[in-house]
Amino acid sequence: MASTNDDRFNRVERYNALMDVIRSRMTNRAFAPYDVPKEHYELIVEAARHAPSGANSQPWHYIVVTDPRVKERLADRIIAEQSRRAKLGMKFPTPNYKGMATAPGLIVIVADFRFVRAFPVLNDGSELDQRYKQNAERILLQSIGASVMSAHLAAAALGYAVWWVTAIGQEEIQVEFKPALGVPDELAIIDIMCFGPPLNPSYKRWKKRLDQVMSYDRFNMANFLTDEQLDQWIKEERARVMYRDESKVD
Ligand SMILES: Cc1cc2nc3c(=O)[nH]c(=O)nc-3n(C[C@H](O)[C@H](O)[C@H](O)COP(=O)(O)O)c2cc1C
């Protein structure tokens, strides 16, 4: 790749600008009141729209929820789901979901899982087909994740704190909310994106170091966790890294 010094400089600048947005994307679960301009919703979904996807299927749809009553219903439903999980003994550290009801920006993300059929599958119901379908589902989920991440980065670039909510529970919530949001039965509500000015400043959470997530040519076994170590991580570290400021996680 031949390049002048000027090009190189621009590339570094562009990378730094991108990293600035990536680093500034931080989860926050409580927002200050704010009227999100319609243009901002469009800028956010515009970013989501450009995401890559398996077979370029773009199996997503973004519903901007502006009705405060719908936001409140969604928040109540998700709060109820958390008590259910607590009763089931999942022991997952539960965030406070009250902030959803007053999130200035709330977008429901809908996935079309039928596009699994558009990926390399046999579609003959065989055991081999099932195995290919498993891979196809992963392709679809990665596609949605790529698009939602672009939306979150766009919101971060616009100066908003963001919140990625997948804790929507089982089928019941689909049955309850699809009619409220006019979502056809064939589609699935996959997650919810909340954003707005943070009520309290966002903080940077702990991230693994580069050498903990990267290696050349072969998986670095120094980063492999045995099942016991993983269970220990869940027991002792998970809650710390979910909620603590990175400067407070040692
Ligand atoms: C796929 C995915 C699912 C998530 N689901 C939830 C969720 O249901 N509820 C929640 O409060 N946070 C959820 N989060 C936010 C994570 O807890 C958060 O990203 C993580 O703690 C790291 O913090 P950071 O976003 O500030 O880097 C989710 C994030 C991702 C990427």
The ligand as an ORCA input file, in Angstrom:
! r2SCAN-3c Opt
* xyz 0 1
  C     -24.748     -8.379     23.856
  C     -24.868     -7.501     25.071
  C     -25.888     -7.717     25.963
  C     -26.059     -6.884     27.071
  N     -27.163     -7.037     27.854
  C     -27.353     -6.185     28.889
  C     -28.556     -6.265     29.627
  O     -29.455     -7.048     29.335
  N     -28.695     -5.427     30.669
  C     -27.741     -4.500     31.013
  O     -27.941     -3.759     31.956
  N     -26.585     -4.401     30.308
  C     -26.383     -5.206     29.240
  N     -25.250     -5.085     28.484
  C     -24.251     -4.062     28.843
  C     -23.020     -4.698     29.494
  O     -23.270     -5.013     30.837
  C     -21.852     -3.702     29.365
  O     -21.586     -3.515     27.991
  C     -20.599     -4.232     30.049
  O     -20.771     -4.271     31.443
  C     -19.354     -3.402     29.706
  O     -19.534     -2.041     29.993
  P     -19.335     -0.928     28.864
  O     -20.478     -1.080     27.881
  O     -19.412      0.391     29.593
  O     -18.026     -1.152     28.206
  C     -25.098     -5.874     27.347
  C     -24.040     -5.670     26.445
  C     -23.937     -6.460     25.307
  C     -22.852     -6.182     24.306
*
